[in-house]
Amino acid sequence: MTPASFPPARLRRIAHVALDLDGTVYQGGTLFPFSISFLASMRDLGIGCTFLTNNPSKSAADYRASLARLGITCAPEQIYTSALATIDWLRRERPEIRRLFALGTPSMLAEFSAAGFTLTADDPADAPDAVLVGFDLTLTYARLCRAAWWVKNGKPFFATNPDLVCPTDQPNVLVDCGSICAALEKAAGRAPDRVFGKPDPTMLTGIMARHGLAADQIAMVGDRIYTDIAMARRAGALGVLVLSGEATAADAAAAQPPPDLVLPSLAELGALLAVARS
């Protein structure tokens, strides 16, 4: 829908914006010129902000440090990764799962340890309650084989995110969580029982639970139709597509169903929310 035809009453309901990072707030390592002013306007309007990412390889503290280098200061609770969404879901829906055999970076594993999970060793005698797979840049063949063993033996199998590769501007292919899970599926004969991260709605429902929000009070803002906007639709949130990253105006026009709102960038969203609130 175009800004001119969008109902102001719908925008007045927005109490929180969930922001994709790359393509929305910055591009690669370059901050968009409108991002800091947008965030300042959200503070002035009393609208909360959370930064979302499917990439669980860095901790929330790592992302805060990265944003600080770009000039954005945020609180710990304003970062929500697919790993944190997984932690919240396991605590809420599967509290009996406390021991994990996990494939992930030291930063990701530290977040699970801090959340009270026990990480089991690469040892057939150290049985986990479940297998968890993330975007593991430190993956070893031995640990991949152990994960396959536990999956083949029927342990619950979860993945932090579905991405097959992680985007990079380097001459390389970064094999992501989805590809690691594909190898395990071929070896063990089972797909993950649940895959978190966009477009799964868990990331948005987790933010709603954290802040006591209804679905129509949150706007998911991102540059990808098949992840950001699909997740918004599944969660019942407002889906705002910005054309500052991957998706083009032609992509938006062809999307079925279409995004709720299509805008050039965060700058235009900030202006619309300000007008709606006034």
N, C-alpha and C positions, 0 to 999 in steps of 0.2 A: 504494500500500500504506500502511496506517496504521502509526504508530510502534510500537504495541503488538505488531504481528505481524511487524515487520521484523527479519531475522536480525542479531543483534549482531556475528557474525563478519564480515558484509559491511561493517559500519561500521568495524570494527577495521582493515580493509585500507586505509582512506582515509588517504593521506599528504599530500593537497593538495586545496584547495577553489578552484574557479574561480567568481568572484562576478560576476554581472551587477551593474550599478550602480543605475540608476534603477528604483525599485520593489522593490529588494532591499536595498541599503545605504542609500539615501536616496530621498526622493520630491520631485521638482522640486529645489528648493534647500534642502530641510530634511532633516537627518540623522535617521534613525530612532534612538530612544533606546537600542536594544539593540545597535547596530552596533559601537560602540567596545568594549563588553564582550565581544562575540562575537570580535572580532579579537584581543583580549587573551587570551581562552581558547584560541584556536588557537595563539598563540605558546607558551602554557604547555604545551599538549599536543604541541608539536613538529610541528604540521600547517602546511604552507605555504599561502599565499594569493596568488592573482593576480586582479586586477580586469580584467574584460573589457568591451569596448564595441565595437559595430559602427560607431560614429561615428569616421571617420578624419580629420575636419576639424581636430582638435586633436592635438598631439604628446603623447608620453608625459609630457614635462616640463609641458605645459599641464595634463594630467589630475592629475599629482602636485600642482601648485599649487592646483587646484580642491579636491582632497581635503584638502589642508593647511588651506584656509580653513574646512573643515567639522570640523577637529580630527583628521583621519586622516593619520598620517605613514607613508609607504611608500617602499620602495626603487625605483629605476628599473625593475628587472627584474620588479616586481610589477604593472606596467601592460602590458596586451596589447591593442592595438587591431587592427581589421581591416587597417589599413595595415601594421602590424608582421607580422601573419600572412601577408600577401601577400609582403612582403619575404623572410620565411623560406622560403616555398614557392618563390619564384622562384630564390632561391639554391640550394635543394636540388634542385628538379625541372627548372629551365630555366636553368642557369648560363650558357648562351650568350646570354641576353637581358641586355644591359647598358645599352642606350640606350632611353629611354622618352619617348614623347610623352604627357604626363600632364595630366589635368584634375583639379586639386586645390587646396586652400588653400596659402598659403605654408608653414604649419606642416607639412602633409603632404608637400609637395615637399621640404622641408628634410630630413625623415627619410629619404626615398629618396636624396637626394644624400649624406647622411652614411653611408648603407649602401653607397655606391660606385657608384650608378647615375648615368648621364649623362642629363640632361633636355634634350631637343631643342627647338629653337625652332619658332615658327610660320612655317616656311619649307619649301617643297617640295623644296629641295635638302638639307635637314638630316633625312635619313631615320632614323626610329627602328627598333629591333628589334621593338617592340611598342607598343600603345596601352594606357594604363592610365587608368581613370576612377574617381574618388572622389566624395565629397560635397563639391562645389566651390561654396562661397559666393562665389567671386570669378569665376565663369564668365563669359566673354565670347562673343559670337556668333562672332567670328572663330576662336577656339580650338575651339569646338564644330564649326565647319565643317571645320577642319583635321583634327580627330579623325575625322570622318566620311570624309574623303578617304583617310586611311591605312587605316581599317577597310575601306572599299570596295575598296582596293587589296591586301587580303589580309593585312595585318599582324596578328599575334596580338593578341587583344582581351581584356583582363581588367578586372574590376570589383572594387573593394574590398569592397563590401557590396550586398545586394539591396534595401535599404529604399527604398520609393517616396517617402515623406515622412519628415521628422524631426519627432518630437513636439515641440510647443511650447504654452505657455499664453498665447501672444500671438495677436492677431487676424490671423493670417497662415497661409499654407501654405508650409512649407519644402521645396522640391523637392529630393529626395535623389538619391543615386547611381542607384538603380534607374530613376527617371524620366528621368534624363539618358541612361542606356543605352537606354531605350525610344525616345527621339528618335533616337539614333544607329542603332538597329536599323531604324527606319522609313526613315531617310535612306540608309543604306548596305546594307541588306538582310541584315544578319548580327547575331545575338545574340552576347553575350560568349562566348568560349571557356570561361571559368571565372569564377564569381562567388564571392568569398570572404566572410567574415563569417558570423555565425549565420544559418541553421542548417547551413551547410557545416561539416564536422568539422575543417577545417584549423586553426581557432583552438585546439581542444583537443589535437589531435595535435601542434601546435607547442609547447604548454606541456609535453606529455609528453616531447617530444624535448629541450627545454631543461633539464628536471629529471630525466631518466632514469626516467620513471614508466611503469608499465603502465596500461592503460585502467581496470582495476578499482581502481586506487589514487587515482583522481581523482573528485571529485564536482563536477558542474556545478550551480550553484544560481542559480535565476532565477525571474522572475514571469510568463514567457510560455511557453506550451506549444509554440507553433509555431516558436519560435526556440531558446530556451534548452534546453528538454526534447528537442526534435527533434534538436538538435546532440549532446546527450549520448547519445541513442540511436544516432545514426549513428557516433559515435566509440567506442561500447562503454563509456562512463563511467556512473557513477551519476547519474541525473537527479532532482534535488530541486526540486520546485515549492514556492515560498513564496507565501502568499496576501496578502502585504503590498503588492502592486502591482496589475497588470492582471487576472490570472486570479482567478476566484472558485472556491469549493468546488464549485459546480454545473459549471463548466467542467472542473474536475479529474475529477469523477465521469463526465462525458460523454466524456472523452478516450479515444481508441482508437488505439494501446495507451495505457494510463495511465502517468503518471509513476511512477518507482520509489518515490518517497516524497513525500507531500504534508504540509506543515507550515504553521502560521500565519506563522512568520517565522524569521529567523536565530537568534533566541533559543532556540527549541526544537531546532534543529539542533545548536547548541553543547552543549546539555544532553545530547542523545543521544550525541554523539561523546565527551563526557566520561565518560558511563556505560560506553560500549563499551570505552574505553581503560582503565577502572578494573577 
